[in-house]
């Protein structure tokens, strides 16, 4: 596929400058000004728009195989493309769980057939994600971005130690859902907060997250493993990660848009506010924003977790955990963090594109001559209302419903192919 993108502001070498891009053969063939179309190249005039490296999400639930009624690889990757993403890492809480090669191959075959963009799956840490015995990590390693039991924390410290030692030797990270189940109260649904008390809900202590991170970081010190903390939501977890980085441990972490923009003061009795970990306190959000600015937070992941409408219709207490976010993450964060003067657009690009791509071997998150053509075109002045009824994802449950935001994706190019384009672009 050959086409020319003209007259945009392009993110090159850490800054925006006016440029044209010629895409040919899956790569950025030429970067310049005043480029003319040659041969059969299509031309797109993006005057006033911004072209950034394609976004990478290291934490999504594509639900296939096993739960196609919630999402499929096709619908999930199309939703991602609409949001400006060009690469995803998919979580392993599937059926079959990718805990051995034949199970993983079921997922890989669907990815090869249906994915609109690059998808790198995680293999599970334990068989069936049950936390009892290790999965076949050596067989999975050549085909996965890392190992995770996302949805559950690995409760057995000895088992986690063995997983870290093996993952270290296989040169793959452990990607941890940190949750000490002994500290959870039966039926929890929200953070321990005033809303929980007022509405008779069971609160979930932040300690259930940070205690397991504390345990895991001690294991990292002992094993030298590569370790990534999923969906950080508490100030205590962030402090532990900051110390680990200061010590020089191979540790990274992610947080999610909802933890950066909402607090437990914003809760509503809706499945759109039910996720794990739950939305935390104002102090936790402020700590996460500080960590985002000082580099402790390495990246932002959506934790896109679609469910059926019925599964999310039971209110805050009865709905299943998980919200969707691929189609609105960038505009929400651009509006709240960049326009809100919390951080710069350049830093947001690092958090959403370059850092996750580097960490999980999905590229360098840059636009450069000869590099793979993974990019997204945004109209940063375009203001719109988030309306989940128009989502391409099967999931509709988002706490950002009705928000006025800026930054609409006009086109997404993955490996040189146009995988999303607005009709008016």
C-alpha positions as CSV (number, residue, x, y, z in Angstrom):
1,X,0.0,0.0,0.0
2,X,1.4,3.4,-1.0
3,X,0.0,6.7,0.2
4,X,1.1,10.3,1.1
5,X,0.1,12.2,4.2
6,X,0.6,15.9,3.7
7,X,0.7,19.1,5.7
8,X,0.5,17.7,9.2
9,X,2.5,18.4,12.4
10,X,4.5,15.2,12.8
11,X,6.1,14.0,16.0
12,X,9.7,13.5,15.0
13,X,12.7,13.1,17.4
14,X,10.7,14.2,20.4
15,X,9.1,17.3,18.9
16,X,6.4,18.4,16.4
17,X,7.3,19.9,13.0
18,X,5.6,20.4,9.7
19,X,6.2,17.5,7.4
20,X,4.8,15.1,4.8
21,X,5.1,11.4,5.1
22,X,5.3,8.9,2.2
23,X,4.2,5.4,3.3
24,X,5.3,2.6,1.0
25,X,5.8,-1.1,1.5
26,X,4.8,-1.0,5.2
27,X,7.4,1.6,6.1
28,X,7.9,5.3,6.3
29,X,9.7,5.7,3.0
30,X,10.3,9.5,3.0
31,X,9.9,12.3,5.4
32,X,10.0,15.8,3.9
33,X,8.2,19.0,3.0
34,X,6.4,19.6,-0.2
35,X,6.5,16.0,-1.3
36,X,4.6,15.2,-4.5
37,X,2.6,12.0,-5.0
38,X,4.1,9.6,-7.5
39,X,2.6,6.7,-9.4
40,X,-0.6,5.3,-7.8
41,X,0.0,6.8,-4.3
42,X,-3.2,8.1,-2.6
43,X,-2.9,11.6,-1.1
44,X,-4.4,12.7,2.2
45,X,-4.3,16.3,3.2
46,X,-4.1,16.6,7.0
47,X,-3.6,20.3,7.4
48,X,-4.0,21.3,11.0
49,X,-3.8,17.7,12.2
50,X,-1.1,16.0,14.3
51,X,0.6,12.7,13.4
52,X,1.9,10.7,16.4
53,X,3.5,7.2,16.7
54,X,0.8,4.6,16.9
55,X,-0.3,4.0,20.5
56,X,0.5,0.7,22.3
57,X,-1.7,-0.8,25.0
58,X,0.1,-3.4,27.1
59,X,-3.1,-4.5,28.9
60,X,-6.3,-5.4,27.0
61,X,-8.8,-8.2,27.3
62,X,-9.9,-9.3,23.8
63,X,-12.0,-12.2,25.3
64,X,-11.3,-14.6,22.4
65,X,-11.1,-17.6,22.5
66,X,-13.8,-18.5,25.0
67,X,-15.9,-15.4,25.5
68,X,-16.7,-14.0,22.1
69,X,-20.1,-12.7,23.3
70,X,-18.1,-10.1,25.2
71,X,-15.6,-9.2,22.6
72,X,-13.7,-10.8,19.7
73,X,-10.2,-10.2,18.4
74,X,-11.8,-8.5,15.4
75,X,-14.0,-6.1,17.3
76,X,-11.4,-5.4,19.9
77,X,-8.7,-4.6,17.4
78,X,-11.0,-2.5,15.3
79,X,-11.9,-0.5,18.4
80,X,-8.2,-0.1,19.2
81,X,-7.6,1.2,15.7
82,X,-10.4,3.7,16.0
83,X,-8.6,5.0,19.2
84,X,-5.2,5.4,17.5
85,X,-3.6,2.1,18.7
86,X,-1.4,0.0,16.4
87,X,-0.3,-2.7,18.9
88,X,-1.8,-4.5,21.8
89,X,-0.8,-7.0,24.5
90,X,-3.7,-9.3,25.2
91,X,-4.4,-10.9,28.6
92,X,-4.7,-14.7,29.1
93,X,-7.9,-15.1,31.2
94,X,-9.4,-17.0,28.2
95,X,-10.8,-20.4,27.5
96,X,-8.6,-22.3,26.9
97,X,-6.1,-20.4,29.1
98,X,-2.8,-20.1,27.1
99,X,-0.8,-22.1,29.6
100,X,0.7,-24.5,27.0
101,X,1.5,-24.2,23.4
102,X,-1.5,-26.0,21.9
103,X,-3.8,-23.7,23.9
104,X,-1.9,-20.6,22.9
105,X,-2.1,-21.7,19.3
106,X,-5.9,-21.4,19.4
107,X,-5.5,-17.7,20.1
108,X,-2.6,-17.2,17.7
109,X,-4.7,-18.7,14.9
110,X,-7.5,-16.2,15.5
111,X,-5.1,-13.3,15.7
112,X,-3.6,-14.3,12.4
113,X,-7.0,-14.5,10.8
114,X,-8.9,-11.6,12.3
115,X,-6.7,-9.0,14.0
116,X,-6.8,-5.5,12.4
117,X,-3.4,-4.7,13.9
118,X,-0.5,-6.3,15.8
119,X,-1.5,-8.3,18.9
120,X,1.1,-9.9,21.2
121,X,-0.5,-12.3,23.7
122,X,0.6,-13.0,27.2
123,X,1.0,-16.6,28.4
124,X,-0.3,-17.5,31.8
125,X,2.0,-17.9,34.8
126,X,0.1,-20.9,36.2
127,X,-2.0,-23.7,34.8
128,X,-5.5,-22.5,34.2
129,X,-4.6,-19.3,36.1
130,X,-5.4,-21.4,39.2
131,X,-2.1,-20.5,41.1
132,X,-1.3,-24.2,41.8
133,X,1.4,-25.1,39.3
134,X,3.5,-23.3,36.7
135,X,2.3,-23.2,33.1
136,X,4.7,-24.4,30.4
137,X,6.7,-21.2,30.3
138,X,9.6,-22.5,28.1
139,X,7.2,-23.6,25.3
140,X,5.2,-20.3,25.5
141,X,8.2,-17.9,25.7
142,X,9.0,-17.5,22.0
143,X,5.4,-16.4,21.2
144,X,4.4,-14.2,24.1
145,X,5.1,-10.7,25.4
146,X,5.4,-12.0,29.0
147,X,3.7,-14.0,31.6
148,X,0.6,-13.0,33.6
149,X,-2.3,-14.4,35.6
150,X,-4.2,-11.2,35.2
151,X,-7.5,-11.2,37.0
152,X,-5.9,-13.0,40.0
153,X,-2.7,-12.5,41.9
154,X,-0.4,-15.5,42.4
155,X,-1.0,-16.2,46.1
156,X,1.9,-18.7,46.6
157,X,5.1,-16.8,47.1
158,X,7.2,-19.9,46.4
159,X,5.4,-20.5,43.1
160,X,5.9,-16.9,42.2
161,X,9.6,-17.2,43.0
162,X,10.0,-20.2,40.6
163,X,8.0,-18.3,37.9
164,X,10.4,-15.4,38.2
165,X,13.5,-17.5,38.0
166,X,12.2,-19.3,34.9
167,X,10.9,-16.1,33.3
168,X,14.3,-14.5,33.9
169,X,16.1,-17.3,32.1
170,X,13.6,-17.0,29.3
171,X,14.1,-13.3,29.0
172,X,10.4,-12.5,29.5
173,X,8.8,-10.2,32.1
174,X,6.4,-11.3,34.8
175,X,3.3,-9.0,34.4
176,X,1.6,-9.0,37.8
177,X,-2.0,-8.5,38.8
178,X,-1.1,-7.7,42.4
179,X,-3.8,-8.8,44.8
180,X,-3.5,-10.5,48.1
181,X,-6.8,-12.4,48.4
182,X,-6.3,-12.9,52.2
183,X,-6.9,-9.2,52.6
184,X,-10.1,-9.1,50.5
185,X,-13.5,-9.0,52.1
186,X,-16.2,-11.3,50.6
187,X,-18.4,-9.3,48.2
188,X,-16.2,-6.3,47.9
189,X,-17.0,-3.9,45.1
190,X,-15.4,-0.5,45.8
191,X,-12.6,1.2,47.6
192,X,-12.8,1.5,51.4
193,X,-14.4,5.0,51.4
194,X,-17.3,7.1,52.5
195,X,-19.4,6.0,49.5
196,X,-19.0,2.4,50.5
197,X,-20.2,3.1,54.1
198,X,-23.1,5.3,53.0
199,X,-24.4,2.7,50.5
200,X,-23.7,-0.5,52.5
201,X,-21.0,-1.8,50.2
202,X,-18.0,-3.9,51.1
203,X,-14.8,-1.9,50.8
204,X,-11.6,-3.2,49.4
205,X,-8.5,-2.2,51.3
206,X,-5.6,-0.7,49.2
207,X,-3.4,-3.0,51.3
208,X,-4.6,-5.9,49.1
209,X,-2.7,-4.4,46.2
210,X,0.4,-3.0,47.8
211,X,1.1,-6.0,50.1
212,X,1.5,-8.3,47.2
213,X,3.7,-5.8,45.3
214,X,5.9,-5.6,48.4
215,X,6.2,-9.4,48.4
216,X,7.0,-9.5,44.7
217,X,9.6,-6.8,44.8
218,X,11.5,-8.7,47.4
219,X,11.4,-11.7,45.1
220,X,12.7,-9.5,42.3
221,X,15.6,-8.5,44.5
222,X,16.4,-12.2,45.1
223,X,15.9,-13.5,41.5
224,X,16.8,-10.6,39.3
225,X,13.6,-11.1,37.3
226,X,12.0,-8.5,35.0
227,X,8.8,-7.4,36.7
228,X,5.9,-5.2,35.6
229,X,3.0,-4.1,37.8
230,X,-0.4,-3.9,36.2
231,X,-3.0,-1.2,36.9
232,X,-1.4,0.5,39.8
233,X,-4.1,2.3,41.9
234,X,-2.6,3.1,45.3
235,X,-0.1,5.6,46.6
236,X,1.6,2.8,48.6
237,X,2.2,0.7,45.5
238,X,3.7,3.7,43.7
239,X,6.1,4.4,46.6
240,X,7.3,0.8,46.5
241,X,7.9,0.9,42.8
242,X,9.7,4.2,43.1
243,X,12.1,2.7,45.7
244,X,12.6,-0.4,43.5
245,X,13.6,1.8,40.5
246,X,16.0,3.8,42.8
247,X,17.6,0.5,43.7
248,X,18.1,-0.3,40.0
249,X,15.7,-3.2,39.8
250,X,14.2,-4.1,36.4
251,X,10.7,-2.9,37.4
252,X,8.1,-1.0,35.5
253,X,4.5,-0.2,36.1
254,X,1.3,1.0,34.4
255,X,-1.8,2.9,35.6
256,X,-5.0,3.5,33.7
257,X,-7.0,6.5,32.6
258,X,-9.7,6.0,35.2
259,X,-7.2,6.1,38.1
260,X,-5.8,9.3,36.8
261,X,-9.0,11.1,36.2
262,X,-11.5,9.8,38.8
263,X,-11.7,9.2,42.5
264,X,-14.1,7.3,44.8
265,X,-15.9,10.7,45.3
266,X,-17.1,10.3,41.7
267,X,-18.7,6.8,42.2
268,X,-22.2,6.1,40.8
269,X,-24.4,3.1,41.3
270,X,-23.5,1.8,37.8
271,X,-21.6,-1.1,36.4
272,X,-19.6,1.5,34.5
273,X,-17.8,2.2,37.8
274,X,-17.1,-1.4,38.7
275,X,-13.5,-2.5,38.0
276,X,-10.6,-4.3,39.8
277,X,-8.7,-2.6,41.4
278,X,-11.4,-0.1,42.2
279,X,-11.2,3.6,41.8
280,X,-9.3,4.9,44.8
281,X,-9.1,8.1,46.9
282,X,-8.2,11.6,45.9
283,X,-4.8,11.1,47.6
284,X,-4.1,8.1,45.5
285,X,-4.9,9.9,42.3
286,X,-2.7,12.8,43.2
287,X,0.1,10.3,44.0
288,X,-0.3,8.7,40.6
289,X,-0.2,12.0,38.8
290,X,3.0,12.9,40.7
291,X,4.4,9.5,39.6
292,X,3.4,10.1,36.0
293,X,5.2,13.4,36.1
294,X,8.4,12.2,37.8
295,X,8.8,9.0,35.8
296,X,7.7,6.4,38.3
297,X,4.7,5.6,36.2
298,X,6.2,4.2,33.0
299,X,3.1,3.8,30.8
300,X,-0.7,4.1,30.7
301,X,-2.8,1.1,29.8
302,X,-6.6,1.0,29.4
303,X,-7.2,-2.4,31.0
304,X,-10.0,-2.6,28.3
305,X,-12.3,-5.3,29.7
306,X,-15.6,-5.6,27.9
307,X,-18.6,-7.5,29.2
308,X,-22.1,-8.0,27.9
309,X,-24.8,-5.4,28.6
310,X,-26.5,-7.7,31.0
311,X,-23.3,-8.4,33.0
312,X,-22.8,-4.7,33.5
313,X,-26.5,-3.9,34.3
314,X,-26.5,-5.0,37.9
315,X,-25.2,-1.8,39.5
316,X,-22.0,-1.2,41.3
317,X,-22.4,-4.1,43.7
318,X,-23.5,-6.8,41.3
319,X,-21.9,-6.1,38.0
320,X,-18.8,-7.9,36.8
321,X,-15.4,-6.1,37.0
322,X,-14.2,-4.3,34.0
323,X,-14.8,-1.3,31.7
324,X,-13.8,-0.4,28.2
325,X,-11.5,2.4,27.1
326,X,-9.6,1.8,23.8
327,X,-11.8,4.2,21.8
328,X,-11.7,7.1,24.2
329,X,-8.4,6.8,26.2
330,X,-6.4,9.3,24.2
331,X,-9.0,12.1,24.1
332,X,-9.8,11.7,27.8
333,X,-6.1,11.9,28.8
334,X,-5.3,14.7,26.3
335,X,-8.2,16.7,27.6
336,X,-7.7,16.1,31.3
337,X,-3.9,15.9,31.5
338,X,-2.5,18.0,28.6
339,X,-5.2,20.7,28.3
340,X,-5.5,20.5,32.0
341,X,-1.8,21.5,32.3
342,X,-0.8,18.4,34.2
343,X,1.7,17.1,31.7
344,X,2.8,17.7,28.1
345,X,1.6,16.1,24.9
346,X,5.1,14.8,24.4
347,X,5.1,13.1,27.8
348,X,1.6,11.6,27.0
349,X,3.0,10.2,23.8
350,X,5.9,8.6,25.7
351,X,3.4,7.0,28.2
352,X,1.0,5.7,25.6
353,X,3.2,4.9,22.6
354,X,7.0,4.7,23.1
355,X,7.4,3.3,26.6
356,X,5.0,0.3,26.3
357,X,6.3,-0.5,22.8
358,X,9.9,-0.7,24.1
359,X,9.1,-2.6,27.2
360,X,7.2,-5.4,25.5
361,X,9.2,-5.6,22.3
362,X,6.6,-4.1,20.0
363,X,8.9,-1.5,18.3
364,X,10.4,1.8,19.4
365,X,7.3,4.0,19.3
366,X,8.9,6.4,16.9
367,X,8.2,7.8,13.4
368,X,11.5,7.7,11.4
369,X,12.6,7.1,7.8
370,X,12.7,3.4,7.1
371,X,10.8,2.5,10.2
372,X,7.7,0.5,10.3
373,X,4.7,2.8,9.5
374,X,2.8,2.6,12.8
375,X,1.1,6.0,13.3
376,X,-2.1,7.8,14.2
377,X,-3.5,11.1,12.9
378,X,-5.4,13.2,15.4
379,X,-7.4,16.4,15.2
380,X,-6.6,17.9,18.5
381,X,-9.0,20.7,18.1
382,X,-12.0,18.5,17.4
383,X,-14.3,18.5,20.5
384,X,-16.9,15.8,20.9
385,X,-19.0,13.9,23.5
386,X,-18.1,10.3,24.3
387,X,-21.0,8.2,23.3
388,X,-20.5,4.4,23.8
389,X,-23.4,3.6,21.5
390,X,-21.1,4.3,18.6
391,X,-18.2,2.2,19.9
392,X,-16.8,-0.5,17.6
393,X,-16.1,-2.6,20.7
394,X,-18.9,-5.0,21.8
395,X,-18.4,-3.4,25.3
396,X,-20.3,-0.3,26.1
397,X,-19.6,0.2,29.8
398,X,-17.4,3.3,30.4
399,X,-17.3,5.8,33.3
400,X,-16.4,8.4,30.6
401,X,-19.9,8.3,29.0
402,X,-21.1,11.8,28.2
403,X,-17.7,13.5,28.8
404,X,-16.8,16.4,26.5
405,X,-13.3,15.8,25.2
406,X,-10.9,17.0,22.5
407,X,-8.7,15.0,20.2
408,X,-10.4,12.8,17.6
409,X,-8.6,10.1,15.7
410,X,-8.8,10.7,11.9
411,X,-6.7,7.8,10.7
412,X,-4.6,4.9,12.1
413,X,-1.9,3.2,10.1
414,X,-0.5,-0.2,11.4
415,X,2.4,-1.8,9.6
416,X,1.7,0.5,6.6
417,X,-1.9,-0.4,6.3
418,X,-4.8,2.0,6.9
419,X,-6.8,0.2,9.6
420,X,-9.0,3.1,10.6
421,X,-10.1,6.2,8.7
422,X,-13.0,8.5,9.5
423,X,-15.3,9.0,6.6
424,X,-14.7,12.8,6.6
425,X,-10.9,12.4,6.9
